[in-house]
Amino acid sequence: MIKVFIDASTKGNPGPSGGGLMITSEIIYKQKSYAFSEMTNHQAEFEILLTALEFLLEEKWQHETITIYSDSKVVVQTIDKDFTNNPLFLPYLEKFRLLQEEFSLLILQWIPESKNKGADNLARQGLQKALKQTQKKGKT
């Protein structure tokens, strides 16, 4: 079983964003941070979920039992209900549906922020990367 902890961080809302993921199993331990473009915090939470799925596919782990932990109630509820009224979230939900089909068993579980510190730190690192990219663009 693979456990994936995800989180996002945004400066401003919307603003430059980052995401982090921490993957663990009995034999795996990986940490990744990503810089995202300007988006809302909820969009960044969806973006890191999709990024995590794409990374799992790249690593060819789709046949494992995978539990993804997120502290975003909006993301978890949207995926659980397979529905959103928010037009900004619809493209994320549609892409999730497509990616989900690639996995044997995929579970998305909400956890409190206090249980997600590793992914939170990685998301903040991703945000720092995004802020540096924004500063570089401002200088050109």
TABELDA-V428597 format. One record per pair of residues at least 12 apart in sequence whose C-alpha atoms are under 6 Angstrom apart, sorted by the first residue. I is the first residue (numbers start at 1). J is the second residue. If there is no record, write none. Layout:
((I J) (I J))
This chain:
((1 65) (1 66) (2 24) (2 25) (2 66) (3 23) (3 24) (3 66) (3 67) (3 68) (4 22) (4 23) (4 68) (5 21) (5 22) (5 68) (5 69) (5 119) (6 20) (6 21) (6 70) (6 119) (7 19) (7 20) (7 119) (7 120) (7 123) (8 44) (8 45) (8 123) (9 123) (9 124) (10 41) (13 40) (14 39) (14 40) (15 38) (15 39) (16 37) (16 38) (16 130) (17 36) (17 127) (18 34) (18 35) (18 36) (18 123) (18 126) (18 127) (19 33) (19 34) (19 48) (19 123) (19 126) (20 32) (20 33) (20 119) (20 122) (20 123) (21 119) (22 119) (33 122) (33 123) (33 126) (34 126) (35 126) (35 127) (35 129) (35 130) (62 103) (63 103) (63 104) (65 105) (66 106) (67 106) (67 107) (67 108) (68 108) (69 109) (69 110) (70 110) (70 111) (71 110) (71 111) (71 112) (71 113))
